[in-house]
Structures are given as C-alpha cells and as structure tokens.
Amino acid sequence: MFLIDSTIDTIQTSKKTFVNTFVLNKDVAAALNDFVDAQSEYTKKAVKAGTDTMTTLIGEATKTAQSATKIDYVGMLDKMVDAFTPSKK
C-alpha cells in the first residue's frame, strides 16, 4: 500500500510542478492545484477500497477452498450411489 501511495504522490507532485511552472495566473494555478489534491485524495481512497475488497475476497475464497478439502467426497459418493441403487423389497 505504501508503494501505491508513493506512486500516486509522485504523479500528483509532477502535475503540481507542471502547473506551477507553466500556469502564470496565480488564481488559476491555485484552482488547478486544489483539483490535483482532490484527485490525489480520491485516488488513494479508491485504491484502498479496492485493496480491502480484494483482500476480503481472497480471504473468503481461501476459507471456502480449505473447507472444500475437508469434505468426505468418498462418503458423499457412497450415499449418492445408495440413493440411486434400487432397494430389494
């Protein structure tokens, strides 16, 4: 997560540097820099939400896979065979 935040900060800092270098009107530069800050905040929150979601999904998939390995498939197959075998009466 630290690497992603660091990358976002690097990109946003380069945007601000561009604005401060090439935009001569101070009011416009301030507005653009505020926009860049808002982008940065939104992007970090979106990445965190995505990362948290994937962590939860992977954790639940792992639990499901682990519980699937605990099923007695041979016993279950025997029961299925017994259910479809005609009874002798």
Secondary structure as GFF3:
##gff-version 3
##sequence-region A 1 89
A	DSSP	alpha_helix	2	22	.	.	.	ID=ss1
A	DSSP	alpha_helix	26	69	.	.	.	ID=ss2
A	DSSP	alpha_helix	73	84	.	.	.	ID=ss3
###
